[in-house]
Amino acid sequence: MKLVLILFLLSSFPLLTSCGGSSGGDGDQLQENTGGSTGGDGAEIIFDSELSEAERQALKESTSAIANYDIDGSQVSRFSQIFGGNRSSSVVKFFEERVNYGLSENTDLIARLVIQPGPAFSQTDLAIIANNPSSGLWFASKLSEPDDLKIKINNQLIDINSSRIGVMRFGTNFTVIETVQQAIVLVHEARHSDCTGGILASDLERLRNQTDMIENTCGHAHDLCSDGPYAGQFACDSHPWGAYAVSAVYSLAIADTCTNCSETDKAIAMTMHFDSASRFLIFNYEDMLNGEFGSPDMSSSNEVRQDL
Ligand SMILES: [Zn+2]
């Protein structure tokens, strides 16, 4: 049996890159057995052993930034509903629920997948800034049943039993953007770990046949932008409260309320806010904020909804 692994390019922040963090604190000892982690005071990501030093440093800095921005989400519409609180500690919790492992773009993800026994997989090479293949990995896991798909990270076999397995990949471009950009991209990417409402059984079959899913709330996949600077790219949202909604709200909180950010960082955050808020198809950002499509559902489900 040959299975084709469907990896979604769920990230798509064409102008941006993401986060930081490297092995800090007790990371040196940890790194002997694993790849280390961001450690320190930031949102934690476990480093894969193949992450470059530059990628580790970028992750360390940006996850620390997420934890240390002095922001007040009570001044930003929908912030507390998305993050479960008004401070950076809530953003850290949001992130850590959804992102666990950091891998390099130079790591062959397919080579890390292990099935007992293992069929062949294939993937398209990715040139990335940052991307979150977690939902795609979970879809592949469901499609490989009854075999048990696992991923090998730091010589440990990890079960793929949820879209919130939280595997992210980082590229060289991630390391060269500003820390505030990295932080916002990380928070955006975290939303792609949510399979909100579960997945349709028919969508799993569509994936098996390598056709597009009908729903995109499981993984919060982007749609093709119809016009503007991203026309023709999968860099827009056609459903409410997806990853661009999350990054729009988070970046506005930095731009408008951060008391320990530089003016430059706040200006960058505001630019990113307007960028994210412009990425909606069918409806506009303000209507979403006003509740035209209800409140944010930040849940994630492993359910396969039978519609066949
Ligand atoms: Zn995205």
Residues whose N, C-alpha, C, O or C-beta is under 5 A from the ligand:
A	BS01	ZN	L10 S11 S12 A243
